[in-house]
Amino acid sequence: MKVEEARETLASAAEDEDPIIIPASVLKELTLDDIPEGASVQIGTMKEGVYHMEWNGRLYRDGGGVSGEAEHLWTRKYWYAPLGLEQYLDLVRRAVETRHRLRGDVELTDYDDDGAYIRLQFKIRTDESNPAKAYEKVRKISDEVEEVAERAADEVGKRIAEVAARLSGWGSEPLDKLVEKVETSKSTDDKGRSLEELASRLFEQIPGFAVTGRLRTATEEIDISIVNDATEPRIRRESALLLAECKNWTSKCGKDEFVIFREKLENRKRRCSLGFLISWNGFTTTVTKEMLRGSREEALIVPVTGQDIRAAVRSGDVLKELVRCWDAAVTL
């Protein structure tokens, strides 16, 4: 969408219409006068015919400034986080009410639980007349409100992952035996879990990495989550949160899996700039083409093959192999 198209669409928008979806790059070119009373804006980008939303909420004109309204609308049927939907949104609601009492810049506007779904909405006031600056402030406040609930969900997920790993005998086999298990496992579950354990234990050898196994969030499953406090300069400059995805398939990993993994990085509230996509049997040429096409994007995905993993196990220098893969991805 171009700037002029956005202005024309907003000018003709009525109060009862759905929000106008525009990219963040276009929002930077708009002024308060471009957003009429009653119209609202959501921030997202069209990719391959599907809108990818940056934030669950809308912006609208509020007197002489721009305010936002965050929206959480979830059904219990499709909620996958270890922390229950009711408990998660109750924590968000309490955080909104506390911040409203102490600072007055947020206000609960709707909370409804009919047994099947829960809707929570809260208004975020800003003193900004510049739409782009207002959006930055709205996102910052929204993230701060949800911090406690996110942390609680992470802690529950990590605890469950630790118990599951202990029950499965995680860490009891030497690395060379795990390599053999990755290559010879028959069932899909055994193949996937053996590669996840091997990759996790290798990541754990990197100074400054704190590794968590398989986690389930509200909308997706993450194989490996890493808190990055690495001492190696190139890795240390990356985000505090890193992700890894493991594919132990008989075939090569392709573009679709690459794109899905990239979306997982993007879904981490702009807190994840680096991910490792591990495919035991390598990658198709479409992955290389997709990496070249997205070379200007902030997030970097580093492809790691079974050959790379075996080299790390044989040499005992995991960091060296990981940096070599990082270099290859950056210089592609």
ZIHU-V96744 format. One record per helix or strand. SS is the DSSP state (H for helix, E for strand). FROM is the first residue (numbers start at 1). TO is the last residue. If there is no record, write none. Layout:
ss: <SS;SS>
from: <FROM;FROM>
to: <TO;TO>
//
This chain:
ss: <H;E;H;H;E;E;E;E;H;H;E;E;H;H;H;E;E;E;E;H;E;E;H;E;E;H;E;H;H>
from: <3;20;24;32;40;50;57;65;76;85;106;117;131;175;188;209;215;221;224;233;241;253;255;272;283;285;300;306;318>
to: <11;22;27;34;47;53;62;75;78;102;113;124;167;184;204;212;216;222;228;236;247;253;266;279;283;293;305;315;330>
//
